[in-house]
Amino acid sequence: MEWITNNIWLILFFAWGMPLGIYRSRFRKIVYKTDSWIINIKPVFRLELKALFGNIDPDNENYTKMRNFYRFYIAVYTVLFAVYQFS
């Protein structure tokens, strides 16, 4: 039990970060309009960032839902990091 209390931040970051790869993969596949797994390892970020902070396809409901969920996910991750830094 003491190990858990001493490493609570590590556990929280690990638990919240595990699904990040899956969510990012889904978002990138929607943005780049592909089903190929290769999009996960390509170093292309411009369109992804534009899609995350803007609205590249307002008519695509799937894109809008995933973008909003991904924004929320990253916001919680940022809050976790900020609380960790200031505590």
C-alpha positions in Angstrom: 0.0 0.0 0.0 2.9 2.3 0.7 4.3 1.8 -2.8 1.0 2.9 -4.2 0.9 6.1 -2.2 4.5 6.9 -3.0 3.9 6.4 -6.7 0.4 7.6 -7.2 1.4 10.1 -10.0 3.2 7.4 -11.9 0.1 5.2 -11.6 -2.2 8.0 -12.7 -0.1 9.0 -15.7 0.3 5.4 -16.8 -3.4 4.6 -16.4 -4.6 7.7 -18.2 -1.9 7.4 -20.9 -2.5 3.8 -21.9 -5.4 4.5 -24.3 -3.7 7.6 -25.8 -2.2 5.6 -28.7 -5.6 4.1 -29.6 -7.4 7.5 -29.5 -4.6 9.2 -31.4 -4.7 6.4 -34.1 -8.5 6.8 -34.5 -8.2 10.5 -34.8 -5.4 10.4 -37.3 -7.2 7.8 -39.4 -10.2 10.2 -39.6 -8.1 13.2 -40.4 -6.0 11.6 -43.0 -8.9 9.6 -44.4 -7.1 6.2 -44.3 -7.4 2.8 -42.6 -3.7 2.0 -42.9 -1.7 1.5 -39.7 1.2 3.3 -41.3 -0.4 6.6 -40.5 0.5 5.9 -36.8 4.3 6.0 -37.5 4.4 8.8 -40.1 5.9 12.0 -38.8 3.2 14.3 -40.2 1.6 16.7 -37.8 0.5 19.8 -39.6 -3.0 18.6 -40.7 -3.5 16.8 -37.4 -2.8 19.9 -35.4 -5.0 21.9 -37.8 -7.8 19.4 -37.3 -7.4 19.3 -33.5 -7.5 23.1 -33.0 -9.6 24.0 -36.0 -12.4 22.4 -38.0 -11.2 20.8 -41.2 -14.4 18.8 -41.9 -17.5 20.4 -40.3 -19.9 18.0 -42.0 -18.3 14.8 -40.7 -20.0 14.0 -37.4 -17.6 11.2 -36.6 -14.7 13.6 -37.0 -16.4 16.2 -34.7 -17.1 13.7 -32.0 -13.6 12.2 -32.1 -12.0 15.7 -32.1 -14.0 16.9 -29.1 -13.2 13.6 -27.2 -9.5 13.9 -28.1 -9.5 17.5 -26.9 -11.0 16.5 -23.6 -8.6 13.6 -23.2 -5.6 15.9 -23.8 -7.0 18.6 -21.5 -7.3 16.1 -18.6 -3.7 14.9 -19.3 -2.5 18.5 -19.2 -4.3 19.1 -16.0 -2.8 16.0 -14.4 0.6 17.2 -15.5 0.0 20.7 -14.2 -1.2 19.5 -10.8 1.8 17.2 -10.6 4.2 20.1 -11.4 2.7 22.4 -8.8 2.3 19.9 -6.0 
